[in-house]
């Protein structure tokens, strides 16, 4: 059995998540503003921080969370001002505190932390480094989970007007990789409320399954 805790932080209202299993495995997914303090207040100590992508709002607290004892950071690539959008928003004085990536993830990589086993899906388009993390059902009558970053939202999809965005790649990735998951898969997005793969296949106006 797993428990999901969430923190929403920053002016973009970005979601960060913590997945806890009964065995004591604790995994954080993304690190928006305020995440480190929230973890301290909650008494949660992640063993791993997984980053869905490097846009600033998802990694504001990555250095603080990943700098805690025993917490390594896994991401598609190391931080870069192009990926964090620091270059694009230079006039705003935006700065992301540098963080170290211990393991660079690829499509199909499997990350195991205790009894938690995440399959990594590379779905570029919103950002070249966008990843989704799929967690199969953890026990009888449990639903599969997907931590989708800014790929798929309730009734929407990630923006593709940022530098290095690719609308066609995003649509193709959602259809080929996310819509191939079980309909009952619960999607925990980077912004907004949770949804399911089945709900989005039926109602998302931006991406319909291919006939």
C-alpha positions in Angstrom: 0.0 0.0 0.0 1.2 3.5 -0.8 0.2 6.9 0.5 0.5 10.1 -1.5 1.2 13.5 0.0 1.2 16.7 -2.0 2.6 20.2 -1.7 1.6 23.1 -4.0 4.1 26.0 -4.1 5.2 29.1 -6.0 3.4 31.7 -8.1 2.8 29.0 -10.8 1.0 26.8 -8.2 3.2 23.8 -8.9 2.5 20.4 -7.4 5.2 18.3 -5.7 4.5 14.8 -4.4 5.8 12.4 -1.9 5.1 8.6 -2.3 5.4 6.6 0.9 5.1 2.8 1.1 4.4 0.6 4.2 7.9 -0.7 4.0 9.3 2.8 4.8 10.3 3.8 1.2 9.8 7.6 0.7 10.2 9.1 -2.8 9.7 12.8 -3.6 8.6 13.9 -7.1 9.5 17.4 -8.1 10.5 20.2 -5.7 8.5 23.4 -6.1 9.0 26.5 -3.9 8.5 25.7 -0.2 8.8 21.9 -0.7 11.9 21.6 1.6 10.3 23.4 4.5 7.0 21.4 4.0 8.9 18.1 4.1 10.6 19.2 7.4 7.3 20.2 8.9 5.7 17.0 7.8 8.5 14.8 9.1 9.0 13.2 5.7 12.5 12.3 4.7 12.7 11.2 1.0 15.3 8.7 -0.1 15.2 9.9 -3.7 14.0 13.0 -5.5 12.7 12.3 -9.1 12.4 15.4 -11.4 9.8 15.4 -14.1 11.7 18.2 -15.9 14.0 21.1 -15.1 11.6 24.1 -15.6 12.3 26.5 -12.7 9.0 26.0 -10.9 9.6 22.3 -10.6 13.1 22.5 -9.3 13.1 25.7 -7.1 13.8 23.6 -4.0 15.7 20.7 -5.7 19.0 21.7 -4.2 17.5 21.8 -0.7 15.5 18.6 -0.9 18.3 16.7 -2.8 20.9 18.1 -0.3 19.2 16.4 2.6 21.1 13.4 4.0 20.6 10.2 1.9 18.5 11.8 -0.8 19.8 11.5 -4.3 18.3 13.3 -7.3 17.4 11.5 -10.5 16.5 13.4 -13.7 16.8 13.2 -17.5 19.7 15.6 -17.5 21.7 18.0 -15.4 20.3 21.5 -14.9 21.0 24.0 -17.7 19.8 27.6 -18.0 18.0 26.7 -21.2 16.0 24.0 -19.6 15.3 25.8 -16.3 14.1 28.8 -18.4 16.6 31.1 -16.6 17.8 32.3 -20.0 14.3 32.9 -21.3 13.3 34.9 -18.3 16.6 36.6 -17.6 14.8 40.0 -17.3 13.0 38.7 -14.2 16.2 37.9 -12.4 15.1 34.3 -12.2 17.8 32.0 -10.7 17.7 28.3 -9.8 20.1 27.1 -7.1 22.4 24.5 -8.7 21.7 20.9 -7.8 23.5 17.7 -8.5 21.9 14.9 -10.5 23.2 11.5 -9.4 21.5 9.4 -12.1 20.4 10.5 -15.5 17.2 8.7 -16.5 16.3 7.4 -20.0 13.1 6.2 -21.5 12.3 2.8 -20.0 14.6 3.2 -17.0 13.3 1.6 -13.8 13.9 3.2 -10.5 13.6 1.0 -7.4 13.4 2.5 -3.9 12.5 -0.2 -1.4 9.4 -1.8 -2.7 8.5 1.1 -5.0 9.3 0.5 -8.6 8.9 3.4 -11.0 9.0 3.0 -14.8 10.2 6.2 -16.5 8.6 7.4 -19.7 10.3 10.1 -21.7 7.6 12.3 -23.2 9.2 15.5 -24.7 7.3 18.4 -26.1 6.6 20.6 -23.1 10.3 20.4 -22.4 12.9 18.2 -24.1 13.6 16.5 -20.8 10.0 15.8 -19.7 9.6 12.5 -17.9 6.6 10.7 -16.4 6.9 8.2 -13.6 4.6 5.1 -13.7 4.0 3.1 -10.6 2.1 -0.2 -11.0 -0.6 -1.2 -8.6 0.8 -1.7 -5.1 -1.4 -4.6 -3.9 -4.9 -6.0 -4.5 -7.6 -3.5 -5.5 -5.0 -0.7 -5.9 -4.8 1.5 -9.0 -1.7 2.2 -11.0 -0.3 5.7 -10.6 1.3 8.2 -13.0 3.3 11.2 -11.9 3.1 13.2 -15.1 4.7 16.6 -14.6 3.5 19.1 -17.2 2.7 16.5 -19.9 -1.0 15.7 -19.3 -3.5 17.7 -17.2 -7.1 17.3 -16.3 -8.7 18.5 -19.6 -5.5 20.0 -21.0 -1.9 19.4 -21.9 1.5 21.1 -21.2 2.3 24.3 -23.0 4.6 24.0 -26.0 5.4 27.7 -26.5 8.4 27.7 -24.3 11.9 27.4 -25.8 12.5 23.9 -27.3 8.7 23.1 -27.1 7.3 20.7 -29.7 3.6 20.4 -29.9 3.6 17.4 -32.3 6.0 15.5 -30.2 3.9 16.1 -27.1 0.7 14.9 -28.7 2.5 11.8 -30.1 4.0 11.0 -26.8 0.7 11.2 -24.9 -1.0 9.0 -27.5 1.7 6.4 -27.8 2.9 6.2 -24.2 0.4 7.6 -21.8 -2.8 6.4 -23.5 -1.3 2.9 -23.7 -1.5 2.7 -19.9 -4.6 1.2 -18.1 -7.6 3.5 -18.2 -7.8 3.3 -14.4 -4.3 4.9 -14.0 -4.5 7.9 -11.7 -2.6 10.8 -13.1 -1.0 13.2 -10.6 0.0 16.3 -12.7 2.4 19.1 -12.2 -0.5 21.6 -11.9 -4.1 21.3 -11.0 -6.2 18.3 -9.8 -5.6 14.6 -10.4 -7.4 12.8 -13.2 -7.3 9.4 -14.9 -6.0 8.1 -18.2 -9.5 6.9 -19.1 -11.0 10.3 -18.3 -8.5 12.1 -20.6 -8.9 9.6 -23.4 -12.7 10.2 -23.4 -12.8 13.9 -22.8 -9.5 15.7 -23.3 -10.1 18.2 -26.1 -6.4 18.4 -27.1 -5.5 14.8 -27.5 -7.9 12.1 -28.7 -6.8 8.5 -29.1 -6.2 7.4 -32.6 -9.0 5.4 -34.1 
